[in-house]
Amino acid sequence: MANIPTPHINAPEGAFARTVLMPGDPLRSKFIAETYLENAELVNNVRGVQGYTGTYKGKKVSVMASGMGMPSIGIYSYELFNCYGVENIIRVGTAGALSPKLHLRDVVAGMSAYTDSNYGHQFNFHGTLAPACSYKLLSDAVAAADKLGVPIVPGPIYSSDVFYAQGDYSSTPILQKLGIMCVEMEAYALYLNAAAAGKNALALLTISDSLVTGESLPAEDRQTTFTRMMEIALEIA
């Protein structure tokens, strides 16, 4: 592959599997590798963004953190898709519920991603881009979740550039009216990068807080206990 190592990944050619699980948190990446992968090897640690490759049920699988936000996952997913030959990236992250039908720890599969970000402008399309996940990854995830006995909720999600919205700006009521399931900060960029590279992407998200009820889970739970989405992702890797 060309341009290896990249400015952000120092792994050698062939270090990554065809499928990469991508949590936002480097500590969650480490947790997945140590908990689920056999013979896990640290293949990247530039800026502390840990990437591991090992095997799961005999399959070669990689896991690497994306950092927070679309600019960050945009960098890492681009380099994995275009420089390291990765075919599938499955985001395993957290989200805030917008739908009253969702509860803490529910698992959502992002079918499509709304955003107010300018990330899509780089593709020079003078309209509204509406990126979607890979249908194969989605259908495989639904089947795997059913086999594992884990309820999964497919639906549209919202990727935001802003965690702490200032002033009276709020899209929440509009998004709820449109049936958006939850809000996170990365999937839109991941889906666009996958589309541009002719690759596959899916966001599996665990509800960590609710904009409806105000409930939330602590950081430690987010790092180490959201195992159901991890197991679904590993089954389809």
WONORJO-V354166 format. One record per pair of residues at least 24 apart in sequence whose C-alpha atoms are under 10 Angstrom apart, sorted by the first residue. I is the first residue (numbers start at 1). J is the second residue. Records with the same first field share a line. If there is no record, write none. Layout:
I->J + J
//
This chain:
1->82 + 83 + 84 + 85
2->82 + 83 + 84 + 85
3->79 + 82 + 83 + 84
4->79 + 83 + 84
5->79 + 83 + 84
6->76 + 79 + 80 + 83 + 84
7->46 + 75 + 79
8->44 + 45 + 46 + 47 + 49 + 75 + 76 + 79
9->43 + 44 + 45 + 46 + 47 + 49 + 50 + 51 + 75 + 76 + 79 + 80 + 83 + 84
10->43 + 44 + 45 + 46
11->42 + 43 + 44 + 45 + 46 + 51 + 52 + 84
12->43 + 44 + 84
13->83 + 84 + 85
14->84 + 85 + 86
15->41 + 42 + 43 + 44 + 51 + 52 + 53 + 54 + 62 + 84
16->43 + 44 + 51 + 52 + 53 + 54 + 60 + 61 + 62 + 63 + 64 + 80 + 84 + 85 + 86
17->52 + 53 + 54 + 55 + 59 + 60 + 61 + 62 + 63 + 80 + 84 + 85 + 86 + 87 + 88 + 237
18->60 + 61 + 62 + 80 + 81 + 84 + 85 + 86 + 87 + 88 + 89 + 237
19->59 + 60 + 61 + 62 + 63 + 80 + 85 + 86 + 87 + 88 + 89 + 90 + 200 + 201 + 233 + 234 + 236 + 237
20->51 + 52 + 53 + 60 + 61 + 62 + 63 + 64 + 65 + 77 + 80 + 81 + 86 + 87 + 88 + 89 + 90 + 91 + 201 + 233 + 234 + 237
21->51 + 52 + 61 + 62 + 63 + 64 + 65 + 66 + 88 + 89 + 90 + 91 + 92 + 93 + 201 + 202 + 203 + 204 + 230 + 233 + 234 + 237
22->51 + 62 + 63 + 64 + 65 + 66 + 67 + 73 + 76 + 77 + 89 + 90 + 91 + 92 + 93 + 203 + 204 + 230 + 233
23->63 + 64 + 65 + 66 + 67 + 68 + 73 + 90 + 91 + 92 + 93 + 94 + 203 + 204 + 205 + 223 + 230
24->49 + 64 + 65 + 66 + 67 + 68 + 69 + 72 + 73 + 91 + 92 + 93 + 94 + 185 + 186 + 223
25->49 + 50 + 64 + 65 + 66 + 67 + 68 + 92 + 93 + 222 + 223
26->50 + 51 + 63 + 64 + 65 + 66 + 67 + 223
27->64 + 65 + 223 + 224
28->63 + 64 + 65 + 92 + 93 + 220 + 222 + 223 + 224 + 225 + 226
29->62 + 63 + 64 + 65 + 66 + 92 + 223 + 224
30->63 + 64 + 65 + 223 + 224
31->63 + 223 + 224 + 225 + 227
32->62 + 63 + 64 + 223 + 224 + 227 + 230 + 231 + 234
33->61 + 62 + 63 + 64
35->224 + 227
36->230 + 231 + 234
37->61 + 62 + 63 + 234
49->76
55->234
56->234 + 235 + 237
57->234 + 235
59->234 + 235 + 237
60->237
61->234 + 237
62->86 + 89 + 234 + 237
63->89 + 90 + 91 + 92 + 234
64->89 + 91
65->91 + 92
66->91 + 93 + 186 + 190
67->186
68->161 + 184 + 185 + 186
69->159 + 160 + 161 + 162 + 163 + 184 + 185 + 186 + 187 + 188 + 189
70->117 + 118 + 119 + 159 + 160 + 161 + 184 + 185 + 186 + 187 + 188 + 189 + 190
71->119 + 161 + 185 + 186 + 189 + 190
72->186 + 189 + 190
73->185 + 186 + 187 + 188 + 189 + 190 + 193
74->119 + 186 + 187 + 188 + 189 + 190 + 191 + 192 + 193 + 194
75->189 + 190 + 193
76->190
77->189 + 190 + 191 + 193 + 194 + 201
78->189 + 190 + 192 + 193 + 194 + 196 + 197
79->193
81->193 + 194 + 196 + 197 + 198 + 199 + 200
82->193 + 194 + 196 + 197 + 198 + 199
85->199
86->199 + 200
87->194 + 197 + 198 + 199 + 200 + 201
88->134 + 137 + 194 + 199 + 200 + 201 + 202 + 237
89->134 + 137 + 190 + 191 + 194 + 199 + 200 + 201 + 202 + 203 + 233 + 237
90->133 + 134 + 137 + 187 + 190 + 200 + 201 + 202 + 203 + 204 + 230 + 233 + 234 + 236 + 237
91->186 + 187 + 190 + 201 + 202 + 203 + 204 + 205 + 229 + 230 + 233
92->202 + 203 + 204 + 205 + 206 + 226 + 227 + 229 + 230 + 232 + 233
93->184 + 185 + 186 + 187 + 203 + 204 + 205 + 206 + 207 + 208 + 222 + 223 + 226 + 229 + 230
94->182 + 183 + 184 + 185 + 203 + 204 + 205 + 206 + 207 + 208 + 209 + 222 + 223 + 226 + 229
95->157 + 158 + 159 + 181 + 182 + 183 + 184 + 185 + 204 + 205 + 206 + 207 + 208 + 209 + 210
96->158 + 181 + 182 + 183 + 184 + 205 + 206 + 207 + 208 + 209 + 210 + 211 + 212 + 214 + 215 + 216
97->157 + 176 + 180 + 181 + 182 + 183 + 184 + 206 + 207 + 208 + 209 + 210 + 211 + 212 + 213 + 214 + 215
98->157 + 158 + 172 + 173 + 175 + 176 + 177 + 179 + 180 + 181 + 182 + 183 + 207 + 209 + 210 + 211 + 212 + 213
99->172 + 175 + 176 + 177 + 179 + 180 + 181 + 182 + 183 + 210 + 211 + 212
100->176 + 181 + 182 + 210 + 211 + 212 + 213
101->153 + 181 + 212
102->153 + 181 + 182 + 207 + 209 + 210 + 212
103->206 + 207 + 208 + 209 + 210 + 212 + 213 + 215
104->206 + 207 + 208 + 209 + 210 + 215 + 216 + 217
105->205 + 206 + 207 + 208 + 209 + 216 + 217 + 221 + 222 + 225 + 226 + 227 + 228 + 229
106->150 + 151 + 152 + 153 + 205 + 206 + 207 + 208 + 226 + 228 + 229
107->145 + 150 + 151 + 152 + 153 + 154 + 204 + 205 + 206 + 207 + 208 + 226 + 228 + 229 + 232
108->151 + 152 + 153 + 154 + 155 + 156 + 157 + 181 + 182 + 203 + 204 + 205 + 206 + 207 + 229
109->133 + 137 + 138 + 141 + 142 + 152 + 153 + 154 + 155 + 156 + 157 + 181 + 202 + 203 + 204 + 205 + 206 + 229
110->134 + 138 + 153 + 154 + 155 + 156 + 157 + 158 + 180 + 181 + 182 + 187 + 188 + 191 + 201 + 202 + 203 + 204 + 205
111->135 + 138 + 153 + 154 + 155 + 156 + 157 + 191 + 202 + 203 + 204
112->154 + 155 + 156 + 157 + 158 + 159 + 180 + 187 + 188 + 191 + 202 + 203
113->155 + 156 + 157 + 158 + 159 + 160 + 180 + 183 + 184 + 186 + 187 + 188 + 189 + 190 + 191 + 192 + 203
114->156 + 157 + 158 + 159 + 160 + 175 + 180 + 183 + 187 + 188
115->157 + 158 + 159 + 160 + 161 + 183 + 184 + 185 + 186 + 187 + 188 + 189
116->158 + 159 + 160 + 161 + 162 + 171 + 188
117->159 + 160 + 161 + 162 + 185 + 188 + 189
118->161 + 189
119->161 + 188 + 189 + 192
120->188 + 189 + 192 + 193
123->192 + 193 + 196
129->188 + 192
130->188 + 191 + 192
131->187 + 188 + 189 + 190 + 191 + 192 + 193 + 194 + 195
132->156 + 187 + 188 + 190 + 191 + 192 + 194 + 195 + 200 + 201 + 202 + 203
133->187 + 188 + 190 + 191 + 192 + 194 + 195 + 200 + 201 + 202 + 203
134->191 + 194 + 195 + 199 + 200 + 201 + 202 + 203
135->200 + 201 + 202
136->200 + 201 + 202 + 236
137->200 + 201 + 202 + 203 + 233 + 236 + 237
138->201 + 202 + 203 + 204 + 236
139->236
140->232 + 233 + 235 + 236 + 237
141->202 + 204 + 229 + 231 + 232 + 233 + 234 + 235 + 236 + 237
142->232 + 236
143->232 + 235 + 236
144->231 + 232 + 233 + 234 + 235 + 236
145->228 + 229 + 231 + 232 + 233 + 235 + 236
146->232
147->232 + 235
148->228 + 231 + 232 + 235
149->228
150->228 + 229 + 231 + 232
151->228
152->204 + 205 + 206 + 228 + 229 + 232
153->181 + 204 + 205
154->181 + 204
155->179 + 180 + 181 + 182
156->180 + 181 + 182 + 183
157->181 + 182 + 183 + 184 + 185 + 187 + 188 + 203 + 205
158->182 + 183 + 184 + 185 + 186 + 187 + 188
159->183 + 184 + 185 + 186 + 187 + 188 + 189
160->184 + 185 + 186 + 187 + 188
161->185 + 186
172->211 + 212
176->212
181->207
182->206 + 207 + 209 + 210 + 211
183->207 + 209 + 210 + 211
202->233
203->229 + 233
204->228 + 229 + 230 + 232 + 233
205->229 + 230
206->230
//
